[in-house]
Amino acid sequence: MAARPPLVALKDVRLQDGQRPLFDGVDLAVEPRSRAALVGRNGAGKSTLMKVVMGLIEPDSGDRSVQSATRFAYVPQEPVITGETLLDYASSGEAESWTAESWLATFGLDPAKSTQGLSGGETRRAALAKAFAEEPDLLLLDEPTNHLDILAIELLENELLSARFALLVVSHDRAFLNRVTNTVHWLEGRRVRTLSKGFVEFDEWSTKVLEEEAESLRRLTKTIERETATFYSSITARRSRNEGRARSLMALRAERAEKMKDAPRELYLGVDSGATSGKLVAEIKGVSKGYNGRTLFKDLTTRIIRGDRLGIVGPNGAGKTTLVKTLLGELAPDEGTVRMGANLEPVYLDQSREGLKSDMTLWDALTPGGGDSIIVRGFSKHVAAYAKDFLFSEAQLRQPISTLSGGERNRLLLARALAKPANLLILDEPTNDLDMDTLDKLEELLEGYDGTLILVSHDRDFIDRLSTSTLALNGRGDIVETPGGWTDFIRQNPGFLQPGSNPRPQDKAAAQRAADNPAPAAVKKAGKLTFKDAHRLKELESLIDSLPGVIAKHDATLADPGLYSRDPKAFDAAMKAADKARADLESAEMEWLELEEKKAALAG
């Protein structure tokens, strides 16, 4: 059986972006029914290439061929929703009204809802519904999982797997790409390489390609060194300047310069965990919180210990950000108590990007106090040098933030957050708009971070790689904590996040045991701590409250720069007293935790 011609094909496509060559001989073909990922580093031109495929941008040279009557649908990275209602919007293209209405319902949207005041997730789902309703032959999606919750991502995956159209998708979401793709187009070095397998095979393949190219560059460099030595040591070359050999050497150097020019710029991330916090970071007892008469979560009891890596997952609107702000003490719980530990230096990366105003420049954002330098983890660094670490050019420093892409804004937020020492790092949706290279760097950074980490994310792969425990909210007031990452949570709690009443398996089992073994009429009273242990617990709570003040007092004494030269004995005494207070606090927290665990065990 003959292979079907591609729906759209690019041949030797070249395009300049100002002075910079963006594509230099790109070949790409999208086959019918294929599900292809388009991947590449930030700034490589993925979104632009998609527009060339669509025919929205004309290349400087090269050929674009399209199979007759091919229908396209495109969901850009930042969709614009127009019309009075979502139905008006979804049926404004090629779609029949009834088809648009059906797809809006599939993506959980009311067709009669106004297009004004939509959340990021609603905007994305509306754009997807419109695209599906148009029944294209080729659907192009640019970062489709941004602002979608896990349930919406899984719905999109299922619809794509059962669809009859071809797909070309740009995404940073590894779990999404692993599941839906069977082809990968890799935009690197201004050209496209194609892997006729799913993204799950990409890392191994791309590593091998890069190793082969590095070896090729190494051999080329050795050849240039050898030819240069021969050229300048040759008596003939010295006398007659052998033009043929000179031209050959110049060609070799030009080839090496071309290869080096395409080497990607390196992103430099660093984090300082600051001073060591107390062993206990937070103790949460019986905490409930609601909003506008709706319970977001109830009766949460847990502890966060120094070094924990807590992932928080759940549908949009379930209360994940509210939970984080309650844990940090920014919001008061409706019921229960939150007790924060000692010596905490938290840094909170807020998904709403509230600290960035569209009219401020990148320079202003990095130096809110003015000047031309920024304190980066305790050391002064010129703002241009620090911006370069995050792949910003000097020319971008004076541009308004409104001109930055979503990925660039997220890198800017990371630059601001990671400049400060933090022994408690809270990242709320840090993966939105980031390319895979940046994500890999961020994961590598966080893997080596020795502080306490709280992650709110819809990126299942990100949670799996980093979390040691996962808190899940289902949007109906239920909350459950599971050791491990996303995969561990979903295996132990199937159906927990699905709409409707889906009690956890352990709850079902407990209910069944209660039915099979009814409680006796007289229930034995739960045990409690001895008088001595209860008294000691109160003593420890008092110590844990007072010792941070003692430590702060000694630290203030030691902050005097002239103390050591003026009075070495006083300096030594303050140093020993501060060390003892820290050790006492650590010991008190450990003993308090043991007694609290004993108390909980006796109670239940």
NUKOLSE-681695 format. One record per residue (C-alpha): residue in one letter; x, y, z. Coordinates in steps of 0.001 Angstrom, whole numbers, plus 524288, in hexadecimal, padded with zeros to 5 digits. Example, Ala and Ser with C-alpha at 12.3 -4.5 7.8 and 13.67 -1.06 7.14 Angstrom:
// NUKOLSE-681695
A8300C7EE6C81E78;S835667FBDC81BE4;
This chain:
// NUKOLSE-681695
M800008000080000;A805B880D237FBC0;A80884817188064B;R7FEDE8225F806A8;P8045882FB880326;P806578392B80E7F;L7FBBC842E9811DC;V805DB84DBA811E5;A8146184D9F80EFB;L81F528579281019;K82B7D85639807A6;D8382185DEF809C5;V830D5868EC810D1;R838F1874AB814E3;L834AC8804F81D0E;Q83BA188C0282310;D8373A8920982FE3;G83D2689F8B82E76;Q84BD589D6D82DA2;R84ACC88FA28330A;P84899883D282A26;L83D7787C2783079;F83C12870C9826D7;D846C086C7381D97;G8420986160814FE;V836A685BE581CF9;D8302784F82817C8;L823C284AE781E8D;A818318428281A7D;V80B8A83FE9821F9;E80564832F881E3B;P7F6BC8302481F0F;R7F29582AF282C85;S8004982D508322D;R8017F8334F83FAC;A80E2A83AEE83F65;A8151F842C9849D2;L81CF584EB8845BF;V8277D850C384FFC;G83312859C985178;R8393A8634C85AE6;N8331D8705785E5E;G834F887A068533A;A837DC86FA484901;G82BC2873D584163;K821CF869138440C;S815F88721784411;T81ADE878E9837CE;L81CDC86BD8830F9;M80EE7867EB83446;K80A318747282DC5;V8125187134821BE;V80BDC863BF8216D;M7FE9686A6782281;G801EE873E8817A6;L800B587FA7820C1;I80F038837E81E89;E815A48833381144;P823B387E118119D;D82EB5885A180B19;S8317C879DF8026F;G82E1286B878013A;D8218F864617FDD4;R814FB861C980538;S80BCE857D27FF37;V7FE2C854A380448;Q7F55A84964800A3;S7E91384E667F9D6;A7DDBB8527F802B1;T7E5748505080F57;R7DE7F856F381AC1;F7E6AF85CEF825A7;A7E33B860A783398;Y7ECB1867D583C6F;V7ECD886AC084B04;P7F77F874CB84DF0;Q7FED28760385ABA;E7F6558817D85EF9;P7E8CB8800C858C0;V7DFFC88BF485774;I7D19E888E285A12;T7C803891A3852B1;G7B94B892A98514C;E7AEAC8945685B83;T7ADB88862185FD1;L7B68487A4685F1F;L7AD5487478854FF;D7AED3880A684C88;Y7BD8787EF684D6A;A7BE018703984B34;S7B51D870F883F38;S7BBA187CFD83947;G7C430874D783039;E7C0DE868DA82830;A7B924861B7832BC;E7AA8D85F28832EC;S7A3C08650683ECE;W79F6A857D584432;T7AD4E8523E842C4;A7B32385E08849B7;E7A92E85CA4854AE;S7AC5A84E3985636;W7BB0A8509385716;L7B95785BA0860D1;A7B1A48524686967;T7BC29847D08679E;F7C64E8515086CD4;G7BD8A854CC87855;L7B8F086236873C2;D7AB708685C8734E;P7A8F786CD086529;A7A0F68786786A2C;K7AC1487D45872F6;S7B14288AE586FED;T7BEAB88BFD869D1;Q7C2268969C873A1;G7C9A2893B688029;L7CDDD885EF87C8C;S7D88D87F3C88465;G7E4CB87A4187D9F;G7DF8186C5E87DEE;E7D24D8705587857;T7D8E9877F686D73;R7E12A86C2D869D6;R7D599862B886A1B;A7CD5486BDF861C4;A7D82486CD18578C;L7D99E85E0385763;A7CAE485C1785603;K7CA918655D84A53;A7D5FD85E50843D6;F7D015850B6845B3;A7C2C485578840EE;E7C8BC859DD83403;E7CC1A84B9083102;P7D96484E7982AF1;D7E2598456C82382;L7EDD184B2382B18;L7ECF385101838B5;L7F83F8597383D60;L7F95E85BD484C10;D803228651D8526C;E804F1861CE860EA;P7F70E85C5886258;T7F8A4857B587075;N7FBFB86534875DE;H7F1C4869298801A;L7EAA285C1B87ED6;D7E8F2853CE88AF9;I7EC4B8456488B2A;L7DE5E840F788824;A7DD8D849FE87C50;I7EAFA8456887794;E7E6BB8373287877;L7DA0B83A6687140;L7E1EA8410886670;E7EB118355686592;N7DFA782BEE863F9;E7D9358344885978;L7E5EA83568851DC;L7E865826BE8528B;S7DAF9823CD84CDF;A7DB1E82EB6842A6;R7DC8D82C0783415;F7E3E883883830D5;A7F2AA83AAC830CA;L7F8E78422D83BE4;L804AA84B2083CF1;V806D784F8884AFD;V810A1857F485253;S810BE854B1860D0;H819C18542886CA5;D81139849CF8733E;R818DE83D1E8725B;A80DFD834738778B;F804A083A2886D60;L80E488385086229;N811E182A9C866B3;R803AB826A9865DB;V7FEC482D068594E;T80A0982DB784F8D;N80F75823F3845BE;T818F282D3083ECE;V8226C837BA84352;H8277E8433783B4E;W833498493D8421A;L8366C8575883E71;E844BE8592E841CD;G84F8A860D783B17;R845C286740831BA;R8424185A0A82BCF;V8387284F5182EF2;R83BF884141831ED;T830F78374A83260;L82F7282B4C83B16;S82506821D783621;K821C181DAB84408;G81A76823A984F6C;F8203E82DA3858C4;V822DE822E5862B2;E82EB281F5285A32;F8334082D5985820;D83CE182F358635E;E8450C8234685FED;W844EF8269185161;S848168350F852EC;T853298322885C72;K8593B8290A85277;V857D083351847AE;L85E3983DD08501E;E86960834AB853D9;E86BE1831998457C;E86BDF8401884201;A874F78435084D54;E87E42838C684879;S87D4983E3E83AA4;L8809E84BEB83FBD;R88C03846668478F;R8918083FAE83B67;L88FAD84C2B83375;T897018541183DCC;K8A23584A4383DA4;T8A2B484AEE82ED1;I8A384859D582F44;E8AE6D859368396E;R8B5ED84F858311A;E8B3F88572582477;T8B7A1863FE82B1F;A8C44685E268304A;T8C7878586C82304;F8C4618650881C00;Y8CD0486DBA82456;S8D83A8641882592;S8D90886174816F8;I8E461868788108B;T8DCA686882803E7;A8D10086E9480AAF;R8D9A487903810B8;R8DF9887CAB8038C;S8D45687B817FA10;R8C8BF87C0980366;N8C29686FCA7FD9E;E8B548875607F9DC;G8AE8E8682E7F8A9;R8B2648640C80657;A8AEBF8717D80BB9;R8A136870BC80591;S89F648631180B09;L8A34586796818A9;M89A1687346817E1;A88EF486A46813B6;L8917E8614581F44;R8916E86CCF828A8;A884D5871F6822AF;E87E848649C8244B;R882858641283292;A87DAA871FB834FE;E8708D86E5082F09;K86F5E8627D837DC;M8733F86A65843DE;K8698E8753784075;D85E4C86BB1841E0;A862758671084F5D;P8575E86A96858AF;R859A2874998634C;E85A8186EA8870CC;L8509F871E387B5D;Y8571F8738F888A7;L84E65870E889458;G852A18713E8A27D;V84BCD870EA8AF8F;D8505E873AC8BD68;S8490B86CA08C836;G84D56877128D1D7;A84DFA874A58E070;T8495E867828E554;S83B36867D18E9A0;G835FF860868F556;K8331D852158F3CD;L8249D855058F3A5;V8208685DB38E836;A811DB85D628EA7C;E80815855FF8F2B9;I7FA1B855F68ED9D;K7EF50851188F69E;G7E12984F528F26D;V7E1C785A758E88F;S7D5DB85DA78E032;K7D3E3868CA8D6A8;G7C89186D398CE57;Y7C585877FB8C4BB;N7B85087E058C172;G7B125873788C90E;R7B897868498C27A;T7C1E685F838CA08;L7CF1085E9D8C328;F7D54B855148CCAD;K7D1DA850128DA15;D7D840849D58E5DC;L7E628849E18E083;T7F0248450B8EA4B;T7FE488437B8E61D;R80C34847A58E90C;I8167784D278E002;I82439849D28E483;R830B2850728DFEE;G8350B84AAF8D2EC;D82777845F68CF02;R8234A8477F8C0C7;L814AC848F78C0C2;G80D04848A18B403;I7FF3D84E768B3C2;V7F60E84A1C8A8D8;G7E7C284B638A560;P7DE388516289BA7;N7DDE585FE8898DA;G7D620866C58A36C;A7D7F085BD38AD4D;G7DF4C864DE8B693;K7EDA48618F8B45E;T7F27086FA18B501;T7E9608724B8C08C;L7EF50866858C777;V7FD1786BBE8C536;K7F976879388CA69;T7F2FC872F28D63C;L7FF4586AE28D8E5;L80778877478D806;G7FE8B87EB88E14C;E7FA36888788D6CB;L7EC38883A68D873;A7E60887FAE8E55B;P7DF97872398E59B;D7D106871748E858;E7D3CE8666C8F1F1;G7E00C860568F78C;T7EDA6865B78F9AE;V7FA12867C08F1C5;R806C98686D8F944;M812C086D008F1B2;G82070868B48F577;A82C20870E78F932;N836018782E8F0AE;L82DFA877078E434;E8323887F078D863;P8276287C608CE85;V82759880828C038;Y81A6687F468B903;L8199D87EBB8AA20;D80B82882AA8A77F;Q8052287D7689B09;S7FD4C88A1889974;R809E3891CD896E9;E8047589CA389F78;G811CD8A2DE8A146;L8135E8A59F892C2;K80CFE8B1BB88CE4;S80C248B21787E1E;D811D08BFDC87D09;M81DD78BD4F88583;T82A778B96487EC4;L8320A8ACF98812E;W83C868B56A887A5;D8324E8BB32890EC;A82D258ADB189448;L83AA88A8B2897F6;T83EA98B4F889F7C;P832578B9C88A682;G83AAF8C2798AF2C;G841788C8C98A39D;G84FD38C88B89FDE;D8571C8BFB589683;S859E08B3FC89F2A;I8523C8A97A8A638;I855838A1AE8B26B;V855F9893938ADD9;R85681889EC8B908;G85E5A8936C8C15D;F86763898E78B6D2;S8660F8A4EC8AE45;K864F18A23289FAC;H862C68AB7B89447;V854CD8AA9888F74;A8590A8A80488157;A861AD89C9C88577;Y856ED896AC88DC1;A84CDD89877882E2;K856238917B87991;D85635885A5882AA;F847A48849787FBE;L8498C8862E870F6;F845828947587032;S84D4989D3286709;E852108AA9C86B0E;A848C38B0A486120;Q83D1B8AA8C8683A;L8406A8B1218752B;R83A068BE0487126;Q82E348B7D286A86;P820F68B7A28717A;I81CE28AAAB87759;S810ED8AACB86E71;T81A018A74C86315;L81EFE89AE0869AC;S8197C88D918663F;G812FD8851E8709E;G81F6487CFD87203;E827C5889238737D;R81ECB88E9287E0B;N81FA0881D98857D;R82E87882048846B;L82E4788FF188997;L8263C88B9189553;L82FFA88095897B7;A83B3D88A4B896D2;R834FB892F28A133;A83166887A38AA26;L83E50880548A952;A8464C88C878AC80;K841B688BD08BA96;P84654881E78C4B3;A83B00878D48C7F8;N83A3686D118D0E1;L82BCD86B968CD22;L8291586C808BE8C;I81AEA86CDC8B9F0;L818D286BC58AB3D;D80AE086D888A632;E809D78685E89836;P8184586ACC8950F;T8180D862D588860;N80E3F86B38880C0;D8142B8702D873F3;L821C486AD6876E0;D828C28632C86C3E;M82E3C855B186F21;D83C6285A2387063;T8387F863F587ADE;L82FF0859C988181;D83B298500A881B9;K8441785A5C887BB;L839C585DD7891E5;E837B184F8789571;E8465E84D87896B4;L8473D8598789F76;L83C05855378A83E;E84130847568A950;G84D6B84CDD8AFC4;Y84624856B78B840;D84798853738C6BA;G83CB485C278CBCF;T82E2D859268CC8C;L826798594D8BFD2;I817E885AFD8BD4C;L813A7859178AF1F;V8064C85C358A973;S805CD856A789BBE;H7FD82850088915F;D809E884A7288B5A;R8093983C1D88F26;D817258391B88B09;F81C50844C0892EA;I815168403689F2F;D819B38323B89D2A;R827EF8364189C09;L8286783F548A7C4;S81DE983C5D8B1EE;T81FF9833B18BDBD;S81193835058C16A;T8056E839FA8BA7A;L7F99C841488BFCC;A7EDC58405C8B6D1;L7E147848778B739;N7D599843F78AF3F;G7CD9D8507D8AF55;R7C2E884A8B8B7C6;G7C96D84D848C4CA;D7D0FA840B38C59A;I7DFB6840848C757;V7E8F3834EB8C801;E7F7A2833938C9F3;T7FF73828A38C3AE;P80DFF825778C49B;G814E4827198B782;G8115382E7C8AB34;W805F182EF28A1AD;T80705820BC89D3E;D806F281BEA8AB5C;F7FB43824878AE9F;I7F2EB820568A311;R7F610811EE8A546;Q7F1D2812AC8B387;N7E62281BA88B14C;P7DFC98185D8A434;G7D3F5820D78A158;F7D6C782A888AC3F;L7D7D88361F8A2F6;Q7CCB58322989A02;P7C00083A0E89ACB;G7B541834388A32E;S7B60682BF98AF4E;N7C20F8236C8AEA3;P7C68B820168BC54;R7D46981B7D8BDFC;P7D6A880CBC8BE0A;Q7DB3E80D538CC28;D7CE8F8145C8CFE4;K7C67A809ED8C910;A7CE237FF4C8CFDE;A7CC62805E78DD19;A7BDC28072E8DAC7;Q7BCDA7F8D28D71F;R7C46B7F4B18E349;A7BB717FCF48EBB8;A7AF907F65E8E59C;D7B5497E8C18E787;N7B9CC7EB9D8F576;P7B0337F4A48FC3A;A7B5C47FBD0907EA;P7B1D87F6C491567;A7A83A7FEAC91D46;A7B2A88030B926E2;V7BE82808D192048;K7CB1080920927B3;K7D050816E0929C0;A7DC5281A5E921D7;G7E8E881B259296A;K7F01A827B292C3C;L7FD8282C6F93032;T8020482AB493E24;F8022C836E094696;K810FE8376294568;D810D18369B9366B;A805C88409193551;H80D4A849F793E28;R819B5847D99363E;L8124484A8D9299F;K80E19857E592EE8;E81C1A85AC09330C;L821088575B92577;E816DC8600391EF8;S81B5186B5192779;L82992868B2923F9;I8269D867EC9156D;D81FA78751191657;S82A7487BE691E15;L8372C8768391883;P8364087D3A90B1C;G8364888A4991252;V8424E8862C91A09;I8492D8823D90D67;A8457F88F16906E0;K84AFB896B09127E;H8582988FA9911B7;D8588B89126902E7;A8564989FC69046F;T861EE8A06A90DAD;L86A6A898D890417;A866428A1EE8F8F1;D86E8F8ACC18FF19;P87A578AD1C8F5B6;G8837A8B29890004;L880028A95C90B19;Y88A9A89F38908A0;S895D18A90190845;R890388B0CF9139C;D88C918A58291CA9;P89066897D4917E1;K88B338917192447;A87DC38978F922A5;F87D96893509146D;D8813D8856A9182D;A876E488517922F0;A86C44889FF919B2;M8704487FFC90F62;K86FA0874BB91927;A862AB8797E91EAC;A85CAD87A7B91111;D8616D86CB690D8F;K85BEF8675591A56;A84EC686DE891822;R84DED8681890A7B;A8516485A9A90F98;D8475B85C1291A8B;L83CF985FF4910A7;E8401A85445907FF;S83F7D84B1F913B1;A832C78511A918A1;E82C5284FC190B4D;M830638418890A13;E82B4E83E47917B7;W81EBE845E69151C;L81C7783E4C90873;E81E708315190F91;L814C38350B91A3C;E80AD983A0191055;E80BBE82D1B908E6;K80A22825B6915A4;K7FE4E82E149190B;A7F81882B8D90BB3;A7FA7881CE290CE7;L7F45381C5991A70;A7E89482424915C4;G7E57F81B9490AC2;
